[in-house]
């Protein structure tokens, strides 16, 4: 059974930074050959894709986070990261990781990010 566990969220002031982690586990699951992504869901809104990293390390971002967020991966640790800088109130959401394209049964609990003064 695959588990994706997100961590690193919290309360941060506007302009601040956070680094999210997504640790993948499962008896034979490896992120190595898989494109991985970060998604977020703000209150009252649908879940949206935020960032993607391919198995080869190519990255893509939604326009609203370009230049502020950086996705990375450590295949040896089976972990994906999201470095978030210059955070603003619109970034407040629960952040999730998943494969790209996502799989329904891989959604974890997410990690809450709140940007507020």
Biopython code that builds the backbone (N, CA, C, O; Angstrom):
import numpy as np
from Bio.PDB.StructureBuilder import StructureBuilder

atoms = [
    (1, "UNK", "N", (0.846, -1.188, 0.000)),
    (1, "UNK", "CA", (0.000, 0.000, 0.000)),
    (1, "UNK", "C", (0.885, 1.244, 0.000)),
    (1, "UNK", "O", (1.808, 1.363, 0.807)),
    (2, "UNK", "N", (0.592, 2.168, -0.917)),
    (2, "UNK", "CA", (1.388, 3.379, -1.034)),
    (2, "UNK", "C", (0.858, 4.441, -0.083)),
    (2, "UNK", "O", (-0.347, 4.667, 0.032)),
    (3, "UNK", "N", (1.800, 5.080, 0.592)),
    (3, "UNK", "CA", (1.443, 6.219, 1.448)),
    (3, "UNK", "C", (2.301, 7.417, 1.084)),
    (3, "UNK", "O", (3.519, 7.301, 0.951)),
    (4, "UNK", "N", (1.670, 8.554, 0.925)),
    (4, "UNK", "CA", (2.370, 9.812, 0.726)),
    (4, "UNK", "C", (2.055, 10.683, 1.933)),
    (4, "UNK", "O", (0.895, 10.999, 2.199)),
    (5, "UNK", "N", (3.093, 11.066, 2.657)),
    (5, "UNK", "CA", (2.909, 11.817, 3.896)),
    (5, "UNK", "C", (3.555, 13.183, 3.751)),
    (5, "UNK", "O", (4.769, 13.311, 3.596)),
    (6, "UNK", "N", (2.703, 14.202, 3.808)),
    (6, "UNK", "CA", (3.178, 15.567, 3.671)),
    (6, "UNK", "C", (3.478, 16.168, 5.053)),
    (6, "UNK", "O", (2.821, 15.844, 6.042)),
    (7, "UNK", "N", (4.473, 17.041, 5.095)),
    (7, "UNK", "CA", (4.822, 17.715, 6.340)),
    (7, "UNK", "C", (5.490, 19.046, 6.027)),
    (7, "UNK", "O", (5.849, 19.322, 4.882)),
    (8, "UNK", "N", (5.651, 19.866, 7.062)),
    (8, "UNK", "CA", (6.376, 21.115, 6.900)),
    (8, "UNK", "C", (5.509, 22.359, 6.843)),
    (8, "UNK", "O", (6.026, 23.474, 6.784)),
    (9, "UNK", "N", (4.201, 22.180, 6.860)),
    (9, "UNK", "CA", (3.325, 23.334, 6.832)),
    (9, "UNK", "C", (3.330, 24.084, 8.159)),
    (9, "UNK", "O", (3.963, 23.669, 9.130)),
    (10, "UNK", "N", (2.606, 25.200, 8.170)),
    (10, "UNK", "CA", (2.518, 25.977, 9.391)),
    (10, "UNK", "C", (1.992, 27.365, 9.122)),
    (10, "UNK", "O", (1.503, 27.671, 8.034)),
    (11, "UNK", "N", (2.104, 28.198, 10.140)),
    (11, "UNK", "CA", (1.687, 29.596, 10.039)),
    (11, "UNK", "C", (2.912, 30.449, 9.743)),
    (11, "UNK", "O", (3.926, 30.358, 10.434)),
    (12, "UNK", "N", (2.808, 31.270, 8.719)),
    (12, "UNK", "CA", (3.937, 32.110, 8.330)),
    (12, "UNK", "C", (3.418, 33.486, 7.946)),
    (12, "UNK", "O", (2.304, 33.619, 7.439)),
    (13, "UNK", "N", (4.221, 34.498, 8.187)),
    (13, "UNK", "CA", (3.832, 35.855, 7.827)),
    (13, "UNK", "C", (4.001, 36.088, 6.323)),
    (13, "UNK", "O", (4.807, 35.412, 5.682)),
    (14, "UNK", "N", (3.264, 37.020, 5.765)),
    (14, "UNK", "CA", (3.460, 37.359, 4.354)),
    (14, "UNK", "C", (4.918, 37.692, 4.073)),
    (14, "UNK", "O", (5.568, 38.407, 4.835)),
    (15, "UNK", "N", (5.411, 37.163, 2.973)),
    (15, "UNK", "CA", (6.807, 37.339, 2.625)),
    (15, "UNK", "C", (7.719, 36.266, 3.160)),
    (15, "UNK", "O", (8.898, 36.213, 2.810)),
    (16, "UNK", "N", (7.184, 35.415, 4.001)),
    (16, "UNK", "CA", (7.998, 34.363, 4.604)),
    (16, "UNK", "C", (8.166, 33.146, 3.708)),
    (16, "UNK", "O", (7.707, 33.118, 2.566)),
    (17, "UNK", "N", (8.842, 32.137, 4.263)),
    (17, "UNK", "CA", (9.162, 30.926, 3.511)),
    (17, "UNK", "C", (8.821, 29.680, 4.309)),
    (17, "UNK", "O", (8.829, 29.687, 5.540)),
    (18, "UNK", "N", (8.528, 28.627, 3.592)),
    (18, "UNK", "CA", (8.338, 27.309, 4.174)),
    (18, "UNK", "C", (8.887, 26.276, 3.203)),
    (18, "UNK", "O", (8.946, 26.506, 1.995)),
    (19, "UNK", "N", (9.284, 25.145, 3.745)),
    (19, "UNK", "CA", (9.718, 24.026, 2.911)),
    (19, "UNK", "C", (8.865, 22.816, 3.254)),
    (19, "UNK", "O", (8.901, 22.316, 4.379)),
    (20, "UNK", "N", (8.109, 22.357, 2.289)),
    (20, "UNK", "CA", (7.263, 21.184, 2.476)),
    (20, "UNK", "C", (8.001, 19.930, 2.032)),
    (20, "UNK", "O", (8.827, 19.964, 1.120)),
    (21, "UNK", "N", (7.688, 18.830, 2.691)),
    (21, "UNK", "CA", (8.247, 17.539, 2.320)),
    (21, "UNK", "C", (7.119, 16.550, 2.076)),
    (21, "UNK", "O", (6.051, 16.640, 2.682)),
    (22, "UNK", "N", (7.370, 15.615, 1.189)),
    (22, "UNK", "CA", (6.416, 14.550, 0.901)),
    (22, "UNK", "C", (7.211, 13.247, 0.881)),
    (22, "UNK", "O", (7.983, 12.993, -0.043)),
    (23, "UNK", "N", (7.014, 12.432, 1.903)),
    (23, "UNK", "CA", (7.721, 11.162, 2.007)),
    (23, "UNK", "C", (6.824, 10.046, 1.497)),
    (23, "UNK", "O", (5.694, 9.880, 1.956)),
    (24, "UNK", "N", (7.336, 9.295, 0.553)),
    (24, "UNK", "CA", (6.580, 8.189, -0.031)),
    (24, "UNK", "C", (7.038, 6.869, 0.562)),
    (24, "UNK", "O", (8.232, 6.634, 0.749)),
    (25, "UNK", "N", (6.075, 6.017, 0.853)),
    (25, "UNK", "CA", (6.414, 4.700, 1.390)),
    (25, "UNK", "C", (5.490, 3.653, 0.796)),
    (25, "UNK", "O", (4.420, 3.960, 0.270)),
    (26, "UNK", "N", (5.925, 2.434, 0.894)),
    (26, "UNK", "CA", (5.184, 1.318, 0.331)),
    (26, "UNK", "C", (6.178, 0.222, 0.028)),
    (26, "UNK", "O", (7.347, 0.499, -0.239)),
    (27, "UNK", "N", (5.736, -1.001, 0.066)),
    (27, "UNK", "CA", (6.673, -2.120, 0.011)),
    (27, "UNK", "C", (7.551, -2.097, -1.234)),
    (27, "UNK", "O", (8.732, -2.438, -1.171)),
    (28, "UNK", "N", (6.970, -1.692, -2.376)),
    (28, "UNK", "CA", (7.770, -1.679, -3.586)),
    (28, "UNK", "C", (7.675, -0.349, -4.317)),
    (28, "UNK", "O", (8.114, -0.239, -5.462)),
    (29, "UNK", "N", (7.110, 0.656, -3.672)),
    (29, "UNK", "CA", (6.882, 1.933, -4.346)),
    (29, "UNK", "C", (8.140, 2.777, -4.330)),
    (29, "UNK", "O", (8.750, 2.990, -3.282)),
    (30, "UNK", "N", (8.517, 3.250, -5.496)),
    (30, "UNK", "CA", (9.641, 4.162, -5.624)),
    (30, "UNK", "C", (9.224, 5.323, -6.507)),
    (30, "UNK", "O", (8.575, 5.139, -7.537)),
    (31, "UNK", "N", (9.608, 6.531, -6.085)),
    (31, "UNK", "CA", (9.261, 7.697, -6.901)),
    (31, "UNK", "C", (10.211, 7.849, -8.077)),
    (31, "UNK", "O", (9.994, 8.689, -8.950)),
    (32, "UNK", "N", (11.257, 7.045, -8.103)),
    (32, "UNK", "CA", (12.353, 7.239, -9.059)),
    (32, "UNK", "C", (11.869, 7.393, -10.501)),
    (32, "UNK", "O", (12.279, 8.339, -11.173)),
    (33, "UNK", "N", (11.018, 6.508, -10.995)),
    (33, "UNK", "CA", (10.626, 6.622, -12.398)),
    (33, "UNK", "C", (9.360, 7.431, -12.633)),
    (33, "UNK", "O", (8.822, 7.430, -13.741)),
    (34, "UNK", "N", (8.881, 8.117, -11.611)),
    (34, "UNK", "CA", (7.549, 8.714, -11.667)),
    (34, "UNK", "C", (7.611, 10.237, -11.581)),
    (34, "UNK", "O", (8.389, 10.796, -10.807)),
    (35, "UNK", "N", (6.784, 10.897, -12.382)),
    (35, "UNK", "CA", (6.601, 12.329, -12.216)),
    (35, "UNK", "C", (5.775, 12.567, -10.961)),
    (35, "UNK", "O", (4.768, 11.898, -10.730)),
    (36, "UNK", "N", (6.212, 13.523, -10.157)),
    (36, "UNK", "CA", (5.527, 13.830, -8.912)),
    (36, "UNK", "C", (5.082, 15.289, -8.919)),
    (36, "UNK", "O", (5.657, 16.129, -9.611)),
    (37, "UNK", "N", (4.050, 15.565, -8.138)),
    (37, "UNK", "CA", (3.542, 16.921, -8.136)),
    (37, "UNK", "C", (3.047, 17.356, -6.776)),
    (37, "UNK", "O", (2.773, 16.542, -5.894)),
    (38, "UNK", "N", (2.942, 18.653, -6.636)),
    (38, "UNK", "CA", (2.302, 19.251, -5.466)),
    (38, "UNK", "C", (0.995, 19.892, -5.920)),
    (38, "UNK", "O", (0.901, 20.468, -7.004)),
    (39, "UNK", "N", (-0.002, 19.771, -5.059)),
    (39, "UNK", "CA", (-1.321, 20.316, -5.314)),
    (39, "UNK", "C", (-1.758, 21.067, -4.054)),
    (39, "UNK", "O", (-1.202, 20.856, -2.976)),
    (40, "UNK", "N", (-2.740, 21.932, -4.194)),
    (40, "UNK", "CA", (-3.240, 22.618, -3.012)),
    (40, "UNK", "C", (-4.738, 22.861, -3.131)),
    (40, "UNK", "O", (-5.295, 22.940, -4.226)),
    (41, "UNK", "N", (-5.368, 22.977, -1.968)),
    (41, "UNK", "CA", (-6.793, 23.266, -1.929)),
    (41, "UNK", "C", (-7.038, 24.349, -0.899)),
    (41, "UNK", "O", (-6.837, 24.149, 0.299)),
    (42, "UNK", "N", (-7.474, 25.493, -1.384)),
    (42, "UNK", "CA", (-7.798, 26.613, -0.504)),
    (42, "UNK", "C", (-9.254, 26.481, -0.049)),
    (42, "UNK", "O", (-10.052, 25.810, -0.704)),
    (43, "UNK", "N", (-9.591, 27.109, 1.053)),
    (43, "UNK", "CA", (-10.971, 27.034, 1.555)),
    (43, "UNK", "C", (-11.981, 27.472, 0.509)),
    (43, "UNK", "O", (-11.859, 28.551, -0.070)),
    (44, "UNK", "N", (-12.974, 26.635, 0.272)),
    (44, "UNK", "CA", (-14.033, 26.973, -0.673)),
    (44, "UNK", "C", (-13.655, 26.843, -2.127)),
    (44, "UNK", "O", (-14.436, 27.214, -3.003)),
    (45, "UNK", "N", (-12.464, 26.322, -2.406)),
    (45, "UNK", "CA", (-12.016, 26.202, -3.793)),
    (45, "UNK", "C", (-11.685, 24.755, -4.123)),
    (45, "UNK", "O", (-11.509, 23.918, -3.237)),
    (46, "UNK", "N", (-11.604, 24.484, -5.410)),
    (46, "UNK", "CA", (-11.231, 23.143, -5.837)),
    (46, "UNK", "C", (-9.725, 22.956, -5.704)),
    (46, "UNK", "O", (-8.958, 23.918, -5.712)),
    (47, "UNK", "N", (-9.325, 21.707, -5.583)),
    (47, "UNK", "CA", (-7.905, 21.402, -5.536)),
    (47, "UNK", "C", (-7.269, 21.775, -6.860)),
    (47, "UNK", "O", (-7.834, 21.514, -7.922)),
    (48, "UNK", "N", (-6.096, 22.385, -6.801)),
    (48, "UNK", "CA", (-5.397, 22.782, -8.011)),
    (48, "UNK", "C", (-3.965, 22.260, -8.005)),
    (48, "UNK", "O", (-3.346, 22.076, -6.957)),
    (49, "UNK", "N", (-3.473, 22.032, -9.192)),
    (49, "UNK", "CA", (-2.079, 21.629, -9.365)),
    (49, "UNK", "C", (-1.187, 22.845, -9.154)),
    (49, "UNK", "O", (-1.534, 23.947, -9.576)),
    (50, "UNK", "N", (-0.047, 22.656, -8.510)),
    (50, "UNK", "CA", (0.881, 23.747, -8.212)),
    (50, "UNK", "C", (2.215, 23.573, -8.930)),
    (50, "UNK", "O", (2.720, 24.510, -9.549)),
    (51, "UNK", "N", (2.780, 22.376, -8.846)),
    (51, "UNK", "CA", (4.119, 22.169, -9.400)),
    (51, "UNK", "C", (4.291, 20.696, -9.755)),
    (51, "UNK", "O", (3.656, 19.812, -9.180)),
    (52, "UNK", "N", (5.175, 20.468, -10.724)),
    (52, "UNK", "CA", (5.443, 19.102, -11.173)),
    (52, "UNK", "C", (6.931, 18.938, -11.422)),
    (52, "UNK", "O", (7.603, 19.863, -11.878)),
    (53, "UNK", "N", (7.441, 17.745, -11.116)),
    (53, "UNK", "CA", (8.816, 17.421, -11.440)),
    (53, "UNK", "C", (8.824, 16.047, -12.079)),
    (53, "UNK", "O", (8.263, 15.096, -11.536)),
    (54, "UNK", "N", (9.464, 15.947, -13.238)),
    (54, "UNK", "CA", (9.513, 14.663, -13.939)),
    (54, "UNK", "C", (10.597, 13.772, -13.341)),
    (54, "UNK", "O", (11.364, 14.200, -12.479)),
    (55, "UNK", "N", (10.648, 12.544, -13.805)),
    (55, "UNK", "CA", (11.684, 11.636, -13.331)),
    (55, "UNK", "C", (13.070, 12.149, -13.705)),
    (55, "UNK", "O", (14.055, 11.839, -13.034)),
    (56, "UNK", "N", (13.144, 12.927, -14.766)),
    (56, "UNK", "CA", (14.430, 13.472, -15.196)),
    (56, "UNK", "C", (14.784, 14.801, -14.571)),
    (56, "UNK", "O", (15.864, 15.341, -14.809)),
    (57, "UNK", "N", (13.864, 15.335, -13.762)),
    (57, "UNK", "CA", (14.157, 16.573, -13.049)),
    (57, "UNK", "C", (13.601, 17.828, -13.689)),
    (57, "UNK", "O", (13.818, 18.922, -13.168)),
    (58, "UNK", "N", (12.889, 17.709, -14.803)),
    (58, "UNK", "CA", (12.262, 18.892, -15.393)),
    (58, "UNK", "C", (11.097, 19.344, -14.529)),
    (58, "UNK", "O", (10.379, 18.529, -13.950)),
    (59, "UNK", "N", (10.922, 20.655, -14.452)),
    (59, "UNK", "CA", (9.898, 21.191, -13.569)),
    (59, "UNK", "C", (8.929, 22.112, -14.309)),
    (59, "UNK", "O", (9.275, 22.742, -15.309)),
    (60, "UNK", "N", (7.717, 22.167, -13.788)),
    (60, "UNK", "CA", (6.692, 23.072, -14.299)),
    (60, "UNK", "C", (5.922, 23.621, -13.107)),
    (60, "UNK", "O", (5.801, 22.964, -12.073)),
    (61, "UNK", "N", (5.398, 24.845, -13.267)),
    (61, "UNK", "CA", (4.675, 25.489, -12.180)),
    (61, "UNK", "C", (3.431, 26.196, -12.707)),
    (61, "UNK", "O", (3.380, 26.640, -13.854)),
    (62, "UNK", "N", (2.442, 26.286, -11.845)),
    (62, "UNK", "CA", (1.305, 27.139, -12.166)),
    (62, "UNK", "C", (1.796, 28.577, -12.152)),
    (62, "UNK", "O", (2.701, 28.917, -11.389)),
    (63, "UNK", "N", (1.209, 29.422, -12.985)),
    (63, "UNK", "CA", (1.717, 30.782, -13.147)),
    (63, "UNK", "C", (1.800, 31.561, -11.827)),
    (63, "UNK", "O", (2.711, 32.364, -11.631)),
    (64, "UNK", "N", (0.861, 31.320, -10.944)),
    (64, "UNK", "CA", (0.789, 32.108, -9.713)),
    (64, "UNK", "C", (1.961, 31.866, -8.754)),
    (64, "UNK", "O", (2.171, 32.654, -7.832)),
    (65, "UNK", "N", (2.721, 30.794, -8.960)),
    (65, "UNK", "CA", (3.846, 30.509, -8.049)),
    (65, "UNK", "C", (5.201, 30.554, -8.740)),
    (65, "UNK", "O", (6.237, 30.388, -8.097)),
    (66, "UNK", "N", (5.194, 30.778, -10.037)),
    (66, "UNK", "CA", (6.471, 30.823, -10.764)),
    (66, "UNK", "C", (7.391, 31.889, -10.185)),
    (66, "UNK", "O", (6.975, 33.015, -9.911)),
    (67, "UNK", "N", (8.650, 31.505, -10.006)),
    (67, "UNK", "CA", (9.627, 32.427, -9.445)),
    (67, "UNK", "C", (9.638, 32.470, -7.931)),
    (67, "UNK", "O", (10.541, 33.056, -7.334)),
    (68, "UNK", "N", (8.640, 31.853, -7.298)),
    (68, "UNK", "CA", (8.566, 31.844, -5.829)),
    (68, "UNK", "C", (8.698, 30.444, -5.247)),
    (68, "UNK", "O", (9.268, 30.275, -4.169)),
    (69, "UNK", "N", (8.186, 29.453, -5.935)),
    (69, "UNK", "CA", (8.211, 28.066, -5.450)),
    (69, "UNK", "C", (9.222, 27.252, -6.267)),
    (69, "UNK", "O", (9.436, 27.503, -7.453)),
    (70, "UNK", "N", (9.828, 26.279, -5.601)),
    (70, "UNK", "CA", (10.746, 25.374, -6.271)),
    (70, "UNK", "C", (10.463, 23.948, -5.821)),
    (70, "UNK", "O", (10.501, 23.642, -4.629)),
    (71, "UNK", "N", (10.183, 23.087, -6.779)),
    (71, "UNK", "CA", (9.970, 21.676, -6.479)),
    (71, "UNK", "C", (11.264, 20.919, -6.728)),
    (71, "UNK", "O", (11.994, 21.214, -7.673)),
    (72, "UNK", "N", (11.541, 19.947, -5.879)),
    (72, "UNK", "CA", (12.743, 19.129, -6.045)),
    (72, "UNK", "C", (12.449, 17.722, -5.545)),
    (72, "UNK", "O", (11.411, 17.466, -4.934)),
    (73, "UNK", "N", (13.374, 16.825, -5.814)),
    (73, "UNK", "CA", (13.175, 15.445, -5.400)),
    (73, "UNK", "C", (14.480, 14.830, -4.968)),
    (73, "UNK", "O", (15.546, 15.197, -5.463)),
    (74, "UNK", "N", (14.397, 13.890, -4.040)),
    (74, "UNK", "CA", (15.537, 13.097, -3.609)),
    (74, "UNK", "C", (15.096, 11.644, -3.742)),
    (74, "UNK", "O", (14.447, 11.093, -2.853)),
    (75, "UNK", "N", (15.458, 11.041, -4.857)),
    (75, "UNK", "CA", (14.994, 9.680, -5.120)),
    (75, "UNK", "C", (15.515, 8.683, -4.085)),
    (75, "UNK", "O", (14.832, 7.717, -3.746)),
    (76, "UNK", "N", (16.715, 8.923, -3.592)),
    (76, "UNK", "CA", (17.291, 8.005, -2.596)),
    (76, "UNK", "C", (16.466, 7.994, -1.311)),
    (76, "UNK", "O", (16.393, 6.983, -0.613)),
    (77, "UNK", "N", (15.852, 9.129, -1.012)),
    (77, "UNK", "CA", (15.027, 9.234, 0.186)),
    (77, "UNK", "C", (13.539, 9.058, -0.124)),
    (77, "UNK", "O", (12.696, 9.125, 0.770)),
    (78, "UNK", "N", (13.235, 8.833, -1.392)),
    (78, "UNK", "CA", (11.837, 8.688, -1.799)),
    (78, "UNK", "C", (10.998, 9.877, -1.341)),
    (78, "UNK", "O", (9.878, 9.719, -0.855)),
    (79, "UNK", "N", (11.563, 11.063, -1.507)),
    (79, "UNK", "CA", (10.945, 12.279, -0.968)),
    (79, "UNK", "C", (10.931, 13.382, -2.019)),
    (79, "UNK", "O", (11.864, 13.539, -2.806)),
    (80, "UNK", "N", (9.841, 14.137, -2.002)),
    (80, "UNK", "CA", (9.689, 15.302, -2.863)),
    (80, "UNK", "C", (9.538, 16.528, -1.973)),
    (80, "UNK", "O", (8.924, 16.456, -0.909)),
    (81, "UNK", "N", (10.094, 17.640, -2.403)),
    (81, "UNK", "CA", (10.069, 18.859, -1.606)),
    (81, "UNK", "C", (9.407, 19.995, -2.379)),
    (81, "UNK", "O", (9.337, 19.982, -3.608)),
    (82, "UNK", "N", (8.929, 20.965, -1.629)),
    (82, "UNK", "CA", (8.439, 22.197, -2.227)),
    (82, "UNK", "C", (8.942, 23.360, -1.379)),
    (82, "UNK", "O", (8.471, 23.588, -0.265)),
    (83, "UNK", "N", (9.902, 24.083, -1.929)),
    (83, "UNK", "CA", (10.401, 25.289, -1.259)),
    (83, "UNK", "C", (9.514, 26.447, -1.682)),
    (83, "UNK", "O", (9.357, 26.719, -2.873)),
    (84, "UNK", "N", (8.939, 27.123, -0.705)),
    (84, "UNK", "CA", (8.004, 28.214, -0.986)),
    (84, "UNK", "C", (8.546, 29.505, -0.391)),
    (84, "UNK", "O", (8.731, 29.604, 0.822)),
    (85, "UNK", "N", (8.797, 30.473, -1.226)),
    (85, "UNK", "CA", (9.303, 31.778, -0.793)),
    (85, "UNK", "C", (8.299, 32.863, -1.136)),
    (85, "UNK", "O", (7.381, 32.656, -1.930)),
    (86, "UNK", "N", (8.489, 34.013, -0.528)),
    (86, "UNK", "CA", (7.625, 35.170, -0.791)),
    (86, "UNK", "C", (6.147, 34.808, -0.704)),
    (86, "UNK", "O", (5.351, 35.157, -1.577)),
    (87, "UNK", "N", (5.805, 34.115, 0.344)),
    (87, "UNK", "CA", (4.433, 33.647, 0.500)),
    (87, "UNK", "C", (3.469, 34.810, 0.707)),
    (87, "UNK", "O", (3.813, 35.820, 1.321)),
    (88, "UNK", "N", (2.279, 34.651, 0.194)),
    (88, "UNK", "CA", (1.228, 35.658, 0.386)),
    (88, "UNK", "C", (-0.072, 34.968, 0.793)),
    (88, "UNK", "O", (-0.155, 33.740, 0.796)),
    (89, "UNK", "N", (-1.066, 35.747, 1.130)),
    (89, "UNK", "CA", (-2.306, 35.194, 1.671)),
    (89, "UNK", "C", (-2.978, 34.226, 0.700)),
    (89, "UNK", "O", (-3.646, 33.280, 1.117)),
    (90, "UNK", "N", (-2.796, 34.467, -0.588)),
    (90, "UNK", "CA", (-3.415, 33.591, -1.599)),
    (90, "UNK", "C", (-2.794, 32.197, -1.631)),
    (90, "UNK", "O", (-3.338, 31.287, -2.256)),
    (91, "UNK", "N", (-1.670, 32.033, -0.967)),
    (91, "UNK", "CA", (-1.040, 30.712, -0.890)),
    (91, "UNK", "C", (-1.596, 29.866, 0.251)),
    (91, "UNK", "O", (-1.250, 28.691, 0.381)),
    (92, "UNK", "N", (-2.446, 30.453, 1.066)),
    (92, "UNK", "CA", (-3.052, 29.707, 2.163)),
    (92, "UNK", "C", (-3.904, 28.565, 1.618)),
    (92, "UNK", "O", (-4.822, 28.777, 0.827)),
    (93, "UNK", "N", (-3.581, 27.346, 2.060)),
    (93, "UNK", "CA", (-4.261, 26.160, 1.547)),
    (93, "UNK", "C", (-3.712, 24.929, 2.252)),
    (93, "UNK", "O", (-2.717, 24.991, 2.974)),
    (94, "UNK", "N", (-4.384, 23.814, 2.023)),
    (94, "UNK", "CA", (-3.809, 22.528, 2.394)),
    (94, "UNK", "C", (-3.042, 22.030, 1.176)),
    (94, "UNK", "O", (-3.572, 21.998, 0.065)),
    (95, "UNK", "N", (-1.799, 21.646, 1.394)),
    (95, "UNK", "CA", (-0.928, 21.220, 0.309)),
    (95, "UNK", "C", (-0.784, 19.700, 0.337)),
    (95, "UNK", "O", (-0.578, 19.095, 1.389)),
    (96, "UNK", "N", (-0.898, 19.106, -0.844)),
    (96, "UNK", "CA", (-0.804, 17.664, -1.014)),
    (96, "UNK", "C", (0.230, 17.332, -2.076)),
    (96, "UNK", "O", (0.505, 18.137, -2.965)),
    (97, "UNK", "N", (0.795, 16.148, -1.976)),
    (97, "UNK", "CA", (1.600, 15.652, -3.086)),
    (97, "UNK", "C", (0.922, 14.407, -3.653)),
    (97, "UNK", "O", (0.112, 13.753, -2.996)),
    (98, "UNK", "N", (1.281, 14.112, -4.878)),
    (98, "UNK", "CA", (0.735, 12.937, -5.544)),
    (98, "UNK", "C", (1.573, 12.698, -6.780)),
    (98, "UNK", "O", (2.420, 13.515, -7.140)),
    (99, "UNK", "N", (1.330, 11.577, -7.422)),
    (99, "UNK", "CA", (1.955, 11.337, -8.711)),
    (99, "UNK", "C", (1.311, 12.256, -9.747)),
    (99, "UNK", "O", (0.259, 12.846, -9.501)),
    (100, "UNK", "N", (1.944, 12.369, -10.887)),
    (100, "UNK", "CA", (1.372, 13.129, -12.001)),
    (100, "UNK", "C", (1.308, 12.205, -13.205)),
    (100, "UNK", "O", (2.354, 11.776, -13.692)),
    (101, "UNK", "N", (0.105, 11.878, -13.710)),
    (101, "UNK", "CA", (-1.192, 12.301, -13.201)),
    (101, "UNK", "C", (-1.492, 11.684, -11.833)),
    (101, "UNK", "O", (-0.944, 10.644, -11.467)),
    (102, "UNK", "N", (-2.377, 12.352, -11.091)),
    (102, "UNK", "CA", (-2.609, 11.892, -9.725)),
    (102, "UNK", "C", (-3.426, 10.607, -9.711)),
    (102, "UNK", "O", (-4.143, 10.272, -10.654)),
    (103, "UNK", "N", (-3.278, 9.909, -8.591)),
    (103, "UNK", "CA", (-4.035, 8.680, -8.371)),
    (103, "UNK", "C", (-4.904, 8.882, -7.140)),
    (103, "UNK", "O", (-4.440, 9.353, -6.102)),
    (104, "UNK", "N", (-6.149, 8.523, -7.275)),
    (104, "UNK", "CA", (-7.131, 8.784, -6.215)),
    (104, "UNK", "C", (-6.707, 8.211, -4.877)),
    (104, "UNK", "O", (-6.848, 8.868, -3.846)),
    (105, "UNK", "N", (-6.189, 6.993, -4.885)),
    (105, "UNK", "CA", (-5.885, 6.332, -3.609)),
    (105, "UNK", "C", (-4.534, 6.745, -3.046)),
    (105, "UNK", "O", (-4.103, 6.194, -2.032)),
    (106, "UNK", "N", (-3.866, 7.680, -3.662)),
    (106, "UNK", "CA", (-2.582, 8.159, -3.144)),
    (106, "UNK", "C", (-2.712, 9.447, -2.327)),
    (106, "UNK", "O", (-1.749, 9.874, -1.690)),
    (107, "UNK", "N", (-3.885, 10.061, -2.340)),
    (107, "UNK", "CA", (-4.010, 11.323, -1.601)),
    (107, "UNK", "C", (-3.791, 11.085, -0.113)),
    (107, "UNK", "O", (-4.373, 10.171, 0.471)),
    (108, "UNK", "N", (-2.956, 11.907, 0.489)),
    (108, "UNK", "CA", (-2.710, 11.833, 1.917)),
    (108, "UNK", "C", (-3.530, 12.878, 2.648)),
    (108, "UNK", "O", (-4.506, 13.407, 2.116)),
    (109, "UNK", "N", (-3.120, 13.168, 3.878)),
    (109, "UNK", "CA", (-3.842, 14.137, 4.696)),
    (109, "UNK", "C", (-3.483, 15.575, 4.342)),
    (109, "UNK", "O", (-4.224, 16.504, 4.665)),
    (110, "UNK", "N", (-2.366, 15.752, 3.692)),
    (110, "UNK", "CA", (-1.942, 17.098, 3.355)),
    (110, "UNK", "C", (-1.315, 17.807, 4.539)),
    (110, "UNK", "O", (-1.321, 17.306, 5.664)),
    (111, "UNK", "N", (-0.781, 18.971, 4.267)),
    (111, "UNK", "CA", (-0.200, 19.805, 5.321)),
    (111, "UNK", "C", (-0.720, 21.235, 5.135)),
    (111, "UNK", "O", (-0.701, 21.782, 4.033)),
    (112, "UNK", "N", (-1.179, 21.816, 6.230)),
    (112, "UNK", "CA", (-1.803, 23.135, 6.175)),
    (112, "UNK", "C", (-0.752, 24.233, 6.134)),
    (112, "UNK", "O", (0.178, 24.257, 6.941)),
    (113, "UNK", "N", (-0.916, 25.128, 5.191)),
    (113, "UNK", "CA", (-0.085, 26.330, 5.107)),
    (113, "UNK", "C", (-1.001, 27.539, 5.268)),
    (113, "UNK", "O", (-1.950, 27.724, 4.506)),
    (114, "UNK", "N", (-0.701, 28.348, 6.263)),
    (114, "UNK", "CA", (-1.485, 29.551, 6.515)),
    (114, "UNK", "C", (-0.557, 30.756, 6.484)),
    (114, "UNK", "O", (0.414, 30.830, 7.237)),
    (115, "UNK", "N", (-0.868, 31.691, 5.608)),
    (115, "UNK", "CA", (-0.071, 32.907, 5.485)),
    (115, "UNK", "C", (-0.900, 34.072, 6.027)),
    (115, "UNK", "O", (-1.913, 34.468, 5.450)),
    (116, "UNK", "N", (-0.440, 34.596, 7.138)),
    (116, "UNK", "CA", (-1.211, 35.645, 7.811)),
    (116, "UNK", "C", (-0.301, 36.450, 8.724)),
    (116, "UNK", "O", (0.657, 35.928, 9.293)),
    (117, "UNK", "N", (-0.616, 37.717, 8.849)),
    (117, "UNK", "CA", (0.134, 38.553, 9.778)),
    (117, "UNK", "C", (-0.556, 38.588, 11.143)),
    (117, "UNK", "O", (-0.070, 39.245, 12.063)),
]
sb = StructureBuilder()
sb.init_structure("model")
sb.init_model(0)
sb.init_chain("A")
sb.init_seg("    ")
for serial, (resi, resn, name, xyz) in enumerate(atoms, 1):
    if name == "N":
        sb.init_residue(resn, " ", resi, " ")
    sb.init_atom(name, np.array(xyz, "f"), 0.0, 1.0, " ", f" {name:<3s}", serial, name[0])
structure = sb.get_structure()
